[in-house]
Amino acid sequence: MKLEWLGHSAFLLTADGGTRIVTDPYKPGCFDGAVGYGPIRETCDAVTVSHDHDDHCAWQALPGKPQVVRGAGEFTVKDMRIAGFDTAHDEAGGTKRGRNTVYRFTIDGLRVLHCGDLGEEPGPELVKAIGPVDVLLVPVGGHFTIDAAQAHRVSAALGAKVIIPMHYKTAKLGFPVAGVDDFLRGRDNARRVGRAEVEIRAEGLPARPEIWVLEHAL
């Protein structure tokens, strides 16, 4: 499987068989220009939408007519299986910012979890339902989502082998959220990959959890 961070919470997941999924595509320039990442021009077979905010649901702007996956449930896109789990976008059961769907992808023998705008730490029942995770795409910026400390606890609860932070302050994101350094502070298992795309194999997963910081492509 190949994984590319496009920017913000948008990733391109490409299976060995060629199936392509885009997660949470943003609308460039939304929120009065706060989202400054460039337009997503990737073709894909399907797109997942964690919730209906402009920085996560701009699937209409993608080229072609990809299948749109929304909400909880089981989905199949060619050779890829997707499971959606309902969560809250805030720490108050969704009363502040609504609901959020986290998606578990089964790709080439890997279990990849995209957290969307997760605003609460999942309880034991949800952790059990999701099951062990190989690759975790997790927000770390706080304010609108879980923060760095919460993201570490979520990573540990899910047993993630590779943890890739997202939804944090960059030169192209004007939201009042923290940068990635808070998530990396004091961690000896973190590395800056220096590129947007990585290839991940089930047989090549690290023996102990690792944090991989990618460069955004757009």
Rosetta blueprint (number, residue, H / E / L):
1 M L
2 K E
3 L E
4 E E
5 W E
6 L E
7 G E
8 H L
9 S L
10 A E
11 F E
12 L E
13 L E
14 T E
15 A L
16 D L
17 G L
18 G L
19 T L
20 R E
21 I E
22 V E
23 T E
24 D L
25 P L
26 Y L
27 K L
28 P L
29 G L
30 C H
31 F H
32 D H
33 G H
34 A L
35 V E
36 G L
37 Y L
38 G L
39 P L
40 I L
41 R L
42 E L
43 T L
44 C L
45 D L
46 A E
47 V E
48 T E
49 V E
50 S L
51 H L
52 D L
53 H L
54 D L
55 D L
56 H L
57 C L
58 A L
59 W H
60 Q H
61 A H
62 L L
63 P L
64 G L
65 K L
66 P L
67 Q E
68 V E
69 V E
70 R E
71 G L
72 A L
73 G E
74 E E
75 F E
76 T E
77 V E
78 K L
79 D L
80 M E
81 R E
82 I E
83 A E
84 G E
85 F E
86 D E
87 T E
88 A E
89 H L
90 D L
91 E L
92 A L
93 G L
94 G L
95 T L
96 K L
97 R L
98 G L
99 R E
100 N E
101 T E
102 V E
103 Y E
104 R E
105 F E
106 T E
107 I E
108 D L
109 G L
110 L E
111 R E
112 V E
113 L E
114 H E
115 C L
116 G L
117 D L
118 L L
119 G L
120 E L
121 E L
122 P L
123 G L
124 P H
125 E H
126 L H
127 V H
128 K H
129 A H
130 I H
131 G L
132 P L
133 V L
134 D L
135 V E
136 L E
137 L E
138 V E
139 P E
140 V L
141 G L
142 G L
143 H L
144 F L
145 T L
146 I L
147 D L
148 A H
149 A H
150 Q H
151 A H
152 H H
153 R H
154 V H
155 S H
156 A H
157 A H
158 L H
159 G L
160 A L
161 K L
162 V E
163 I E
164 I E
165 P E
166 M E
167 H L
168 Y L
169 K L
170 T L
171 A L
172 K L
173 L E
174 G L
175 F L
176 P L
177 V L
178 A L
179 G L
180 V L
181 D H
182 D H
183 F H
184 L H
185 R L
186 G L
187 R L
188 D L
189 N L
190 A E
191 R E
192 R E
193 V L
194 G L
195 R L
196 A L
197 E E
198 V E
199 E E
200 I L
201 R L
202 A H
203 E H
204 G H
205 L L
206 P L
207 A L
208 R L
209 P L
210 E E
211 I E
212 W E
213 V E
214 L L
215 E L
216 H L
217 A L
218 L L
